Amino acid sequence: MSNYIPRPAEAHISADEFARRRRALMDAIGPDGVAIIPAATEQTRNSDVHYRFRQDSDFRYLTGFPEPDAWAVLAPGHADGEFVMFCRPRDKAREQWDGYRAGPEGCVARYGADRAEVIADLDSKMPDLLKDREVVHFTSGWKQANDVSLQRWLGAVRAMVRTGVQAPTQVHQIGAILHEQRLRKSPAEVAMMRYAAQVSAAAHVRAMQRVSPGMYEYQLGAELHHDFERHGMECAYGSIVGGGANACVLHYVENAQPLADGDLCLIDAGAEFEGYCADITRTFPVNGHFSAAQRAVYDIVLESQIAAIEAVRKDASWMAPHEVVVPILTQGLVDLGLLKGNVQDLIETQKYTEFFMHKTGHWLGMDVHDVGNYRVNRRWRALEPGMVLTIEPGLYLSAGSPGVSEEFANIGIRIEDDVLVTEAEADVLTRDVPKSVDDIEALMAQA
């Protein structure tokens, strides 16, 4: 198959890695703790049709289990098994309609559970796993039904105190520990993300070569999704394909307008590979040629993006890339006549936010806006090897905004790459998509 990118052998999370993740969490919560992690549930789209199922990221990170309506419990030192799963039973009739189920047997044999039970026994078995533990680690406040279940189980344990059982006295947010684990990617996780990035990059190249005036935004989006799907991947988030004024809408997802000759097209789209996301934005001319005004704005954004990537270094502040971007964009806006005044004053008064209203990036991993605190002890955290972040400055010059002349009206530009922090210079996972004006025009001319 032409332009097909084979899956690298190293892009695989082994059973041993899942076990190491669980052990790390159990070591962190200690013998007085118990962790309870629910899987995602199927969501109704309409009538008797469901949305495509997507597993909860925390649950998948710890278990690799792909089915809905399951629970995982990690109880360090428990005599009947430290890793217990509850899942749907095998059911020949339901499997005939809906597909294979692992069942309790499969949870043990394939997913490493010490013990597995059917989901119908969850209420009766959970109190035994909670008794004589001091702290429950759980994601509370996220789904009301899960919170209600936890309170029911805690109530059952408290009812046993006269028999000498001790009930948990504290509920801690599991993310305080688990999300710090997820923030630092293992070599296998990096390989998964690199593969998702390579496929996503190839899809962006395909879109640049297939675009033409008069094509609808959704038709161009289909070109990307074709490449995602044929690699066994899905969209990591709702793809943004915005032409002209639509490129100035940060989360434009309608993708329903025709692409006009002379306009720019902004695509923000990435593939998800077995739970790991890519996130790329490129902006290019629908007709293959940047106008002078488009090029002037584009080059400012590109200069800031390149400088921001260079600022991604071990021990650098999370905010270092953003702090590099803002002066470059502000100076560029002044040079183009879109802002007037002293650059430092414009930065201090945040006048630049009229045209650049978001931060320069976010964590990336199993979620496209991935978990992990940006501040530690009230300070921007230092970057560490294994962390992956996006670098995505932009300028959005909507028609009618103060200072935006007709020449610059409706020029919306964002350039985004996925960047791995290493011991040395930053590793750009999405480097395979052209981003200079000359390289983009040359690529499009080839088509």
Backbone torsions as a table, in degrees:
resi	resn	phi	psi	omega
1	MET	NA	126.6	-175.4
2	SER	-65.2	141.8	177.5
3	ASN	59.1	18.4	176.1
4	TYR	-80.5	135.4	-178.0
5	ILE	-105.9	109.3	-178.4
6	PRO	-64.7	149.8	177.4
7	ARG	-70.9	125.8	176.7
8	PRO	-68.0	145.6	-178.7
9	ALA	-59.8	-32.7	-176.6
10	GLU	-77.9	-9.9	179.6
11	ALA	-83.0	71.9	-174.5
12	HIS	-158.5	131.9	175.5
13	ILE	-95.0	114.9	-175.4
14	SER	-80.5	164.0	175.1
15	ALA	-60.5	-35.9	178.9
16	ASP	-63.7	-37.7	179.3
17	GLU	-68.2	-41.1	175.8
18	PHE	-59.0	-42.1	179.6
19	ALA	-63.9	-39.2	178.4
20	ARG	-64.5	-37.4	178.3
21	ARG	-62.8	-45.7	179.8
22	ARG	-63.9	-41.6	-179.6
23	ARG	-64.1	-39.9	179.0
24	ALA	-61.8	-41.0	178.7
25	LEU	-67.4	-43.0	179.6
26	MET	-65.0	-38.2	176.7
27	ASP	-62.8	-36.2	-178.0
28	ALA	-72.3	-37.5	-177.6
29	ILE	-83.3	-22.0	174.4
30	GLY	77.4	174.3	-174.1
31	PRO	-68.0	-17.1	178.9
32	ASP	-91.9	-0.1	-177.2
33	GLY	-108.3	161.2	172.1
34	VAL	-142.7	137.3	-179.7
35	ALA	-110.9	133.7	179.4
36	ILE	-122.2	122.8	-175.8
37	ILE	-128.1	116.1	177.8
38	PRO	-87.3	146.9	170.6
39	ALA	-78.2	169.8	173.0
40	ALA	-73.8	162.0	174.8
41	THR	-113.8	157.3	176.0
42	GLU	-67.7	143.4	-179.1
43	GLN	-116.3	133.9	-178.8
44	THR	-74.3	130.3	175.8
45	ARG	-87.6	-52.3	174.4
46	ASN	-166.9	145.6	178.9
47	SER	50.0	-120.7	-179.5
48	ASP	-105.6	23.8	179.8
49	VAL	-104.5	135.5	179.7
50	HIS	-105.4	153.5	167.1
51	TYR	-65.0	155.5	174.5
52	ARG	-58.5	129.7	-174.2
53	PHE	-72.4	137.7	175.9
54	ARG	-133.6	120.6	-175.3
55	GLN	-67.0	146.4	172.8
56	ASP	-57.3	134.9	-172.6
57	SER	-66.1	-41.9	178.7
58	ASP	-62.0	-44.1	-179.1
59	PHE	-63.6	-44.5	179.8
60	ARG	-66.0	-38.0	-179.6
61	TYR	-59.3	-37.5	-175.4
62	LEU	-90.5	-25.1	-172.0
63	THR	-122.4	-32.4	-171.5
64	GLY	74.4	2.9	-174.8
65	PHE	-76.0	127.5	-169.9
66	PRO	-96.8	1.9	-171.7
67	GLU	-98.0	156.5	176.8
68	PRO	-80.4	172.5	171.1
69	ASP	56.9	51.5	177.6
70	ALA	-132.9	161.4	176.2
71	TRP	-135.3	144.9	173.8
72	ALA	-119.8	138.2	177.8
73	VAL	-126.3	128.7	175.3
74	LEU	-112.4	112.7	-176.2
75	ALA	-125.1	88.9	-175.6
76	PRO	-52.9	128.2	175.0
77	GLY	79.7	3.1	-178.1
78	HIS	-64.0	134.1	-174.4
79	ALA	-62.7	-30.2	-177.5
80	ASP	-98.3	16.4	177.9
81	GLY	121.6	134.5	-178.6
82	GLU	-84.3	-29.1	-178.5
83	PHE	-115.3	106.7	-175.8
84	VAL	-117.2	134.8	177.3
85	MET	-119.9	147.1	171.8
86	PHE	-119.4	131.4	-175.0
87	CYS	-149.5	173.2	175.9
88	ARG	-67.3	145.2	178.2
89	PRO	-75.4	160.5	168.2
90	ARG	-60.7	141.1	-176.8
91	ASP	-153.0	102.8	-173.9
92	LYS	-57.5	-41.4	-178.2
93	ALA	-65.8	-46.0	-179.3
94	ARG	-68.4	-35.4	179.4
95	GLU	-68.0	-28.6	175.6
96	GLN	-62.9	-35.7	-178.8
97	TRP	-88.6	-43.1	-166.0
98	ASP	-113.4	-7.7	178.3
99	GLY	108.7	170.0	-172.8
100	TYR	-62.2	143.2	171.2
101	ARG	-118.4	143.0	179.1
102	ALA	-73.3	-37.9	-175.7
103	GLY	68.2	171.2	179.7
104	PRO	-56.6	-36.9	-179.5
105	GLU	-62.8	-42.7	179.7
106	GLY	-68.2	-33.1	177.5
107	CYS	-60.7	-37.5	179.3
108	VAL	-77.4	-48.6	-172.8
109	ALA	-73.4	-37.1	-172.1
110	ARG	-105.8	-26.2	-172.6
111	TYR	-118.5	8.1	168.2
112	GLY	79.9	12.6	178.3
113	ALA	-67.2	142.1	173.2
114	ASP	-73.1	-31.8	-179.4
115	ARG	-152.7	146.3	178.6
116	ALA	-139.6	142.6	-178.3
117	GLU	-130.0	160.7	175.2
118	VAL	-75.3	151.2	-174.7
119	ILE	-62.3	-26.2	179.6
120	ALA	-63.9	-21.1	-179.2
121	ASP	-94.4	8.1	-175.0
122	LEU	-58.1	-49.3	-176.6
123	ASP	-65.2	-36.5	-177.0
124	SER	-78.2	-27.6	-176.0
125	LYS	-93.8	-27.0	-173.3
126	MET	-63.2	-40.0	179.7
127	PRO	-56.0	-35.2	178.6
128	ASP	-64.3	-33.0	-179.9
129	LEU	-77.8	-20.4	-178.0
130	LEU	-95.1	-24.7	-174.0
131	LYS	-65.5	146.4	179.2
132	ASP	63.0	20.6	171.9
133	ARG	-108.9	145.0	-177.6
134	GLU	-90.6	-38.6	-173.4
135	VAL	-125.5	130.6	171.7
136	VAL	-100.5	126.2	176.6
137	HIS	-101.8	120.6	-165.6
138	PHE	-159.4	152.2	174.1
139	THR	-90.7	91.9	179.6
140	SER	-91.3	155.1	178.7
141	GLY	80.4	7.5	-178.1
142	TRP	-99.8	-49.8	177.1
143	LYS	-130.8	122.8	-174.3
144	GLN	-59.3	-39.8	-177.7
145	ALA	-62.0	-37.1	178.2
146	ASN	-68.8	-40.7	177.4
147	ASP	-61.2	-42.1	179.4
148	VAL	-62.7	-40.7	178.4
149	SER	-62.0	-45.1	-179.9
150	LEU	-60.9	-43.6	179.3
151	GLN	-62.8	-35.9	177.6
152	ARG	-64.0	-43.5	-179.7
153	TRP	-67.8	-41.3	178.4
154	LEU	-63.3	-38.7	176.7
155	GLY	-61.6	-39.0	179.0
156	ALA	-65.4	-37.1	178.7
157	VAL	-70.5	-41.1	179.1
158	ARG	-62.3	-29.5	178.1
159	ALA	-69.7	-11.4	-177.9
160	MET	-99.2	3.3	-171.3
161	VAL	-63.9	-29.0	-180.0
162	ARG	-70.2	-13.2	175.9
163	THR	-90.4	3.9	179.6
164	GLY	98.4	1.6	179.1
165	VAL	-79.2	141.0	173.2
166	GLN	-101.0	137.0	179.6
167	ALA	-98.0	150.1	175.6
168	PRO	-57.7	142.3	-179.9
169	THR	-108.5	-8.6	-176.4
170	GLN	-139.3	146.5	171.4
171	VAL	-122.4	117.9	179.8
172	HIS	-108.1	147.9	175.5
173	GLN	-68.2	121.2	-177.0
174	ILE	-64.7	-25.7	-177.9
175	GLY	-63.7	-24.8	179.9
176	ALA	-58.6	-30.9	177.8
177	ILE	-101.4	-51.7	-172.0
178	LEU	-65.0	-38.8	-176.7
179	HIS	-72.9	-25.3	171.7
180	GLU	-68.3	-35.6	174.6
181	GLN	-63.1	-46.2	-176.1
182	ARG	-66.8	-26.1	-176.6
183	LEU	-64.4	-32.9	-178.3
184	ARG	-100.2	113.7	-172.7
185	LYS	-84.6	139.0	174.7
186	SER	-78.3	167.5	176.3
187	PRO	-55.9	-38.7	179.2
188	ALA	-66.6	-40.1	178.1
189	GLU	-64.5	-41.3	177.0
190	VAL	-60.4	-40.9	178.6
191	ALA	-63.5	-38.6	177.6
192	MET	-64.1	-44.5	-178.7
193	MET	-70.1	-35.5	178.3
194	ARG	-64.1	-40.5	178.9
195	TYR	-65.6	-44.7	176.4
196	ALA	-59.5	-37.7	179.5
197	ALA	-68.1	-40.4	180.0
198	GLN	-64.5	-43.7	178.8
199	VAL	-66.1	-41.0	179.2
200	SER	-64.5	-39.5	178.9
201	ALA	-62.7	-44.4	179.1
202	ALA	-62.0	-35.4	178.9
203	ALA	-67.8	-39.1	177.0
204	HIS	-65.1	-39.6	176.4
205	VAL	-61.5	-44.0	178.4
206	ARG	-57.9	-42.8	-178.9
207	ALA	-64.3	-42.2	178.5
208	MET	-60.7	-33.7	-177.1
209	GLN	-86.3	-16.0	-177.9
210	ARG	-101.2	-13.7	-175.3
211	VAL	-67.7	148.9	174.2
212	SER	-157.6	150.3	178.8
213	PRO	-56.6	139.2	-178.9
214	GLY	94.4	-21.1	175.5
215	MET	-64.9	142.3	175.9
216	TYR	-80.4	151.7	-179.9
217	GLU	-56.1	-41.0	-178.7
218	TYR	-67.8	-28.6	176.6
219	GLN	-67.8	-39.0	177.6
220	LEU	-69.3	-37.0	175.1
221	GLY	-59.9	-36.0	179.6
222	ALA	-64.2	-29.0	177.1
223	GLU	-64.5	-42.3	175.9
224	LEU	-64.7	-48.5	-174.7
225	HIS	-63.2	-30.2	175.0
226	HIS	-57.5	-47.4	-179.5
227	ASP	-67.4	-38.4	177.4
228	PHE	-59.1	-53.1	-173.1
229	GLU	-64.0	-38.4	-176.6
230	ARG	-74.3	-8.4	172.3
231	HIS	-101.2	11.7	179.7
232	GLY	73.2	24.1	-178.9
233	MET	-114.0	167.4	175.2
234	GLU	-129.5	174.6	179.2
235	CYS	-68.8	133.9	177.8
236	ALA	-74.3	-17.1	-179.6
237	TYR	-168.8	172.3	179.3
238	GLY	-64.3	118.1	-176.2
239	SER	-65.0	140.2	175.8
240	ILE	-105.5	119.8	174.6
241	VAL	-129.7	98.7	-172.9
242	GLY	-123.3	124.0	177.3
243	GLY	-102.7	145.7	175.2
244	GLY	58.2	-127.9	-177.8
245	ALA	-59.7	-28.7	-178.7
246	ASN	-65.4	-23.5	178.2
247	ALA	-70.7	-13.9	178.4
248	CYS	-89.3	-2.4	176.4
249	VAL	-96.8	116.1	-167.9
250	LEU	-60.2	-44.0	-178.9
251	HIS	-116.3	50.1	177.5
252	TYR	-71.2	120.4	-177.6
253	VAL	-128.0	0.6	179.7
254	GLU	-63.9	-41.0	175.9
255	ASN	50.6	45.2	-170.1
256	ALA	-120.9	2.6	-173.8
257	GLN	-104.0	154.2	174.2
258	PRO	-71.5	148.7	179.2
259	LEU	-90.3	124.6	-171.0
260	ALA	-95.7	144.0	174.0
261	ASP	-58.7	129.3	-179.8
262	GLY	96.5	-12.6	178.6
263	ASP	-90.4	161.5	168.2
264	LEU	-90.4	155.7	173.6
265	CYS	-122.9	127.9	176.3
266	LEU	-106.9	124.7	175.3
267	ILE	-117.8	123.3	173.9
268	ASP	-119.5	104.1	-174.4
269	ALA	-157.2	147.7	177.1
270	GLY	-153.7	154.6	179.0
271	ALA	-91.9	156.0	173.8
272	GLU	-116.6	125.7	-179.1
273	PHE	-114.5	109.2	178.0
274	GLU	47.1	46.0	175.3
275	GLY	94.7	-4.2	-177.2
276	TYR	-114.5	134.6	-167.0
277	CYS	-104.2	150.3	162.9
278	ALA	-114.9	158.4	-176.2
279	ASP	-152.0	104.7	-175.1
280	ILE	-126.5	138.9	168.7
281	THR	-126.6	133.9	171.9
282	ARG	-135.4	148.9	178.2
283	THR	-126.6	131.0	-173.6
284	PHE	-150.1	159.3	-177.6
285	PRO	-79.3	135.9	-178.9
286	VAL	-59.4	-36.1	-178.0
287	ASN	-94.2	3.4	176.2
288	GLY	92.1	-2.1	-177.1
289	HIS	-135.8	125.2	175.1
290	PHE	-73.6	137.2	169.9
291	SER	-74.6	169.1	-179.7
292	ALA	-60.8	-41.9	-179.8
293	ALA	-67.5	-43.3	179.2
294	GLN	-61.5	-42.7	-179.3
295	ARG	-65.4	-39.8	-178.7
296	ALA	-61.3	-45.4	179.2
297	VAL	-68.7	-43.1	-177.6
298	TYR	-59.7	-44.4	-176.7
299	ASP	-64.0	-31.4	176.4
300	ILE	-66.8	-46.1	179.6
301	VAL	-63.2	-43.3	-179.0
302	LEU	-64.4	-42.0	177.9
303	GLU	-58.1	-43.2	-179.0
304	SER	-68.3	-36.0	-178.7
305	GLN	-69.0	-42.0	178.1
306	ILE	-63.0	-42.2	179.0
307	ALA	-65.3	-37.8	-180.0
308	ALA	-66.5	-40.2	178.1
309	ILE	-63.2	-39.2	178.0
310	GLU	-65.0	-23.5	179.2
311	ALA	-81.8	-8.7	178.0
312	VAL	-79.8	104.3	-177.1
313	ARG	-141.7	152.2	171.4
314	LYS	-53.1	133.4	178.4
315	ASP	75.5	-5.6	174.5
316	ALA	-70.8	155.3	176.6
317	SER	-68.6	147.0	173.1
318	TRP	-52.5	-35.1	-175.8
319	MET	-82.1	-6.9	-176.1
320	ALA	-55.0	-46.2	179.0
321	PRO	-60.8	-41.2	-179.7
322	HIS	-65.8	-39.3	-179.8
323	GLU	-66.7	-23.5	174.7
324	VAL	-80.0	-38.5	-174.6
325	VAL	-67.7	-45.8	-170.7
326	VAL	-57.6	-47.9	178.8
327	PRO	-63.0	-37.1	-179.6
328	ILE	-65.7	-46.2	179.9
329	LEU	-66.0	-40.9	-178.2
330	THR	-65.3	-44.5	176.7
331	GLN	-60.8	-41.0	179.0
332	GLY	-62.9	-39.9	178.5
333	LEU	-65.0	-36.8	176.3
334	VAL	-67.3	-45.0	-179.4
335	ASP	-60.1	-33.5	-179.7
336	LEU	-85.2	-5.2	180.0
337	GLY	82.4	10.7	-179.3
338	LEU	-83.0	-24.3	171.1
339	LEU	-127.7	150.8	179.0
340	LYS	-128.0	136.9	178.1
341	GLY	130.2	-175.4	178.8
342	ASN	-74.7	133.5	-174.8
343	VAL	-59.3	-45.8	-177.8
344	GLN	-63.9	-39.3	177.6
345	ASP	-64.3	-40.7	179.6
346	LEU	-64.5	-34.0	177.3
347	ILE	-70.8	-44.8	-177.7
348	GLU	-64.6	-34.9	178.3
349	THR	-90.1	0.8	177.4
350	GLN	57.5	34.6	176.8
351	LYS	-64.9	-26.8	179.4
352	TYR	-61.6	-22.0	-177.1
353	THR	-68.6	-8.8	171.7
354	GLU	-63.9	-25.9	-176.6
355	PHE	-122.1	-14.3	176.8
356	PHE	-138.8	94.9	-167.3
357	MET	-108.8	13.8	179.3
358	HIS	-131.6	168.5	176.3
359	LYS	-74.7	173.1	-172.0
360	THR	-84.6	-9.5	179.6
361	GLY	-177.3	-174.4	179.2
362	HIS	-157.4	163.3	174.7
363	TRP	-64.5	152.4	179.9
364	LEU	-136.5	141.2	178.9
365	GLY	-178.8	-121.7	178.2
366	MET	-73.4	-24.0	170.6
367	ASP	-112.2	146.1	-177.2
368	VAL	-67.0	-35.9	166.8
369	HIS	-104.4	87.8	-164.2
370	ASP	-77.7	168.2	-176.8
371	VAL	-77.0	164.6	179.7
372	GLY	122.6	134.4	179.7
373	ASN	-71.2	144.7	175.3
374	TYR	-90.2	-22.2	176.1
375	ARG	-118.7	145.6	174.1
376	VAL	-129.8	125.6	-176.3
377	ASN	53.3	40.3	175.4
378	ARG	70.2	11.1	176.3
379	ARG	-119.5	148.7	174.9
380	TRP	-57.9	131.5	-173.8
381	ARG	-74.3	158.0	176.3
382	ALA	-84.2	142.4	177.7
383	LEU	-73.6	143.1	-178.8
384	GLU	-129.3	150.0	174.9
385	PRO	-54.7	137.7	-177.8
386	GLY	99.4	-15.3	175.4
387	MET	-80.4	143.8	177.9
388	VAL	-124.0	130.9	179.6
389	LEU	-137.3	160.5	173.1
390	THR	-94.0	151.4	171.4
391	ILE	-123.2	112.6	-168.8
392	GLU	-147.3	65.8	173.5
393	PRO	-69.5	161.0	178.4
394	GLY	-160.2	165.6	171.2
395	LEU	-134.4	136.2	-174.1
396	TYR	-131.5	106.0	-171.8
397	LEU	-108.2	75.9	-176.8
398	SER	-68.9	139.3	176.1
399	ALA	-58.2	137.1	180.0
400	GLY	92.5	-11.9	175.9
401	SER	-71.0	147.7	-178.6
402	PRO	-56.1	130.4	176.1
403	GLY	85.5	-5.5	-177.6
404	VAL	-91.0	110.0	179.3
405	SER	-80.1	170.1	-179.9
406	GLU	-58.1	-34.5	-178.9
407	GLU	-58.2	-36.8	-175.5
408	PHE	-104.4	-0.8	-173.2
409	ALA	-60.7	133.1	174.4
410	ASN	65.1	27.8	169.1
411	ILE	-90.1	112.6	177.0
412	GLY	-119.6	122.0	-174.7
413	ILE	-133.9	129.3	169.4
414	ARG	-138.3	140.8	177.9
415	ILE	-128.3	122.0	-172.7
416	GLU	-133.1	132.3	173.7
417	ASP	-130.0	160.1	177.7
418	ASP	-102.4	126.5	-168.1
419	VAL	-126.0	128.2	177.5
420	LEU	-97.2	129.7	174.2
421	VAL	-79.1	131.0	179.8
422	THR	-127.0	-177.3	175.6
423	GLU	-70.1	-20.7	-178.8
424	ALA	-117.2	-132.7	-178.4
425	GLU	-76.0	161.6	-178.0
426	ALA	-62.4	144.1	178.3
427	ASP	-106.1	110.5	-178.1
428	VAL	-85.5	107.2	-176.4
429	LEU	-69.1	-24.2	-173.7
430	THR	-107.3	28.7	-174.1
431	ARG	-67.0	-11.9	-173.5
432	ASP	-79.2	-0.9	176.7
433	VAL	-101.3	122.9	178.2
434	PRO	-57.1	148.8	177.4
435	LYS	-142.8	-5.4	171.5
436	SER	-82.1	155.5	179.5
437	VAL	-56.9	-48.5	-177.4
438	ASP	-62.7	-41.4	-178.5
439	ASP	-69.3	-37.8	178.1
440	ILE	-65.8	-46.6	-179.4
441	GLU	-63.9	-36.8	178.6
442	ALA	-66.4	-42.7	178.4
443	LEU	-61.5	-45.2	-178.6
444	MET	-68.1	-32.2	178.3
445	ALA	-66.4	-31.5	179.0
446	GLN	-61.7	-26.0	-177.2
447	ALA	-80.4	NA	NA
